[in-house]
Amino acid sequence: MDILDVVMDILDVVMAILDVVMDILDVVMAILDVAMAILDVVIFILDVLLVIPDVVMAILDVMAIWDVVVATLDVIMTILDIVVASLDVVMAILDVVMATLDVVMAILDVVMAILDVVMAIMDDLMAILEVVVAILVVLMVLLDVVMDLMDVVMDTLDVVMDILDVAMDILDVVMDIHIGCCNGHI
């Protein structure tokens, strides 16, 4: 019973730890959502900036400088696309982790239910054992009473045997007297 209580306490601690991990993962997911929103804003700004050079180039007609700026912005956009793709991968991994934790929580719930059934069965067995022990105690008391009665019977038999010994001694004396009398007549 004590081992089952310890197991139940350990499972409760594991469930609490998993709840904390789930809360931490929720915070991480929220942070990643904010990061994605910020990246969307940055990409929008960069898209606007990519439009501005075209306007400025039309005004100033300085193609060489703006080509470099546009190429640089294209590189930045590519890097940001890679970052966004990486964040998508991280989000997918976190989704898998969350699903795995959900499965673990479900398994732990099943284990807890099984342990509850085992505890109920153990309680029933303990009740049955208590009844059996009570019956054995009654039987032991009855055996003690029977043993006491046997002792009384044995003591009574000893008294009867002593009485028979005395009777035999009296018969021996009577027989000796009778034989003596018979010999005297002869």
C-alpha positions in Angstrom: 0.0 0.0 0.0 2.8 2.4 0.9 4.6 1.7 -2.5 1.4 2.5 -4.4 1.0 5.8 -2.4 4.6 6.7 -3.3 4.0 5.9 -7.0 0.8 8.0 -7.0 2.7 10.9 -5.4 5.5 10.5 -8.1 2.9 10.5 -10.9 1.2 13.6 -9.4 4.6 15.4 -9.4 5.2 14.3 -13.0 1.8 15.6 -14.0 2.6 18.9 -12.4 6.0 19.1 -14.2 4.3 18.3 -17.5 1.7 21.1 -16.8 4.6 23.5 -16.2 6.3 22.4 -19.4 3.0 22.8 -21.3 2.7 26.4 -19.9 6.3 27.1 -20.9 5.7 25.8 -24.4 2.6 28.0 -24.7 4.7 31.0 -23.7 7.3 30.0 -26.3 4.6 29.6 -29.0 3.3 33.1 -28.1 6.8 34.6 -28.4 7.3 32.9 -31.7 3.9 34.2 -32.9 5.0 37.8 -31.9 8.3 37.2 -33.7 6.5 36.1 -36.8 4.3 39.2 -36.7 7.4 41.4 -36.3 9.0 39.7 -39.2 5.9 40.2 -41.3 6.0 44.0 -40.4 9.7 44.1 -41.3 9.0 42.3 -44.6 6.2 44.8 -45.3 8.6 47.7 -44.6 11.3 46.1 -46.8 8.7 45.7 -49.6 7.9 49.4 -49.2 11.6 50.2 -49.2 11.9 48.2 -52.5 9.3 50.4 -54.0 10.8 53.6 -52.8 14.2 53.0 -54.7 12.2 52.6 -58.0 10.6 56.0 -57.4 13.8 57.6 -56.3 15.7 56.1 -59.3 13.1 57.5 -61.6 13.6 60.9 -60.1 17.4 60.9 -59.7 18.2 58.5 -62.5 21.2 57.1 -60.5 20.8 53.4 -61.5 24.1 52.1 -60.3 23.7 53.1 -56.6 20.1 51.9 -56.5 20.9 48.6 -58.1 23.3 47.9 -55.2 20.7 49.0 -52.7 18.1 46.8 -54.3 20.5 43.8 -54.4 21.3 44.4 -50.8 17.6 44.5 -49.9 17.1 41.3 -51.9 19.8 39.6 -49.9 18.1 40.8 -46.7 14.7 39.6 -47.9 16.3 36.2 -48.7 17.8 36.0 -45.2 14.5 37.0 -43.7 12.7 34.3 -45.7 15.2 31.7 -44.4 14.6 33.0 -40.8 10.8 32.7 -41.4 11.2 29.2 -42.8 13.4 28.2 -39.8 10.7 29.6 -37.4 8.1 27.5 -39.3 10.2 24.4 -38.7 10.6 25.3 -35.0 6.8 25.8 -34.8 6.2 22.4 -36.4 8.7 20.8 -34.0 6.9 22.5 -31.1 3.6 21.2 -32.4 5.0 17.7 -32.4 6.3 18.1 -28.9 2.9 19.4 -27.7 1.2 16.4 -29.4 3.7 14.0 -27.7 3.1 15.7 -24.3 -0.7 15.3 -24.9 -0.1 11.5 -25.6 2.0 11.3 -22.4 -0.7 13.0 -20.4 -3.3 10.6 -21.7 -1.1 7.6 -20.9 -0.5 9.0 -17.4 -4.3 9.5 -17.0 -4.8 5.8 -17.9 -2.0 4.7 -15.5 -3.7 6.8 -12.7 -7.0 5.1 -13.5 -5.4 1.7 -13.4 -3.7 2.5 -10.1 -7.1 3.7 -8.7 -8.6 0.3 -9.6 -5.6 -1.5 -8.1 -6.0 0.6 -4.9 -9.7 -0.3 -4.7 -8.9 -4.0 -5.2 -6.3 -3.8 -2.5 -8.8 -2.2 -0.2 -11.2 -5.0 -0.9 -8.5 -7.6 -0.3 -7.5 -5.9 3.0 -11.1 -6.0 4.1 -11.3 -9.7 3.2 -8.0 -10.4 5.0 -9.3 -8.6 8.1 -12.4 -10.9 8.1 -10.2 -14.0 7.7 -7.9 -12.8 10.5 -11.0 -12.2 12.7 -12.2 -15.8 11.9 -8.7 -17.2 12.7 -8.7 -15.3 16.0 -12.1 -16.8 16.9 -10.8 -20.3 15.9 -7.7 -19.8 18.1 -10.0 -18.8 21.0 -12.1 -21.9 20.4 -9.0 -24.0 20.2 -7.8 -22.6 23.5 -11.2 -23.5 25.1 -11.0 -27.0 23.6 -7.4 -27.4 25.0 -8.6 -26.2 28.4 -11.5 -28.7 28.3 -9.0 -31.4 27.3 -6.8 -30.5 30.3 -9.9 -30.8 32.5 -10.7 -34.2 31.0 -7.1 -35.4 31.4 -7.1 -34.2 35.1 -10.5 -36.0 35.6 -9.0 -39.2 34.0 -6.0 -38.9 36.3 -8.3 -38.7 39.3 -10.3 -41.7 37.9 -7.0 -43.6 37.4 -6.0 -42.8 41.0 -9.4 -44.0 42.2 -9.0 -47.2 40.2 -5.5 -47.7 41.6 -6.9 -47.4 45.2 -9.7 -49.8 44.2 -7.1 -52.2 42.9 -5.1 -51.9 46.1 -8.3 -52.6 48.1 -9.1 -55.6 45.9 -5.6 -56.9 46.4 -6.1 -56.6 50.2 -9.5 -58.2 50.0 -8.1 -61.0 47.9 -5.2 -61.5 50.3 -7.7 -61.6 53.2 -9.9 -64.0 51.3 -7.0 -66.3 50.4 -5.8 -66.2 54.0 -9.3 -67.1 55.2 -9.5 -69.9 52.7 -6.1 -71.3 53.7 -7.2 -71.1 57.4 -10.3 -73.2 56.7 -8.2 -75.7 54.8 
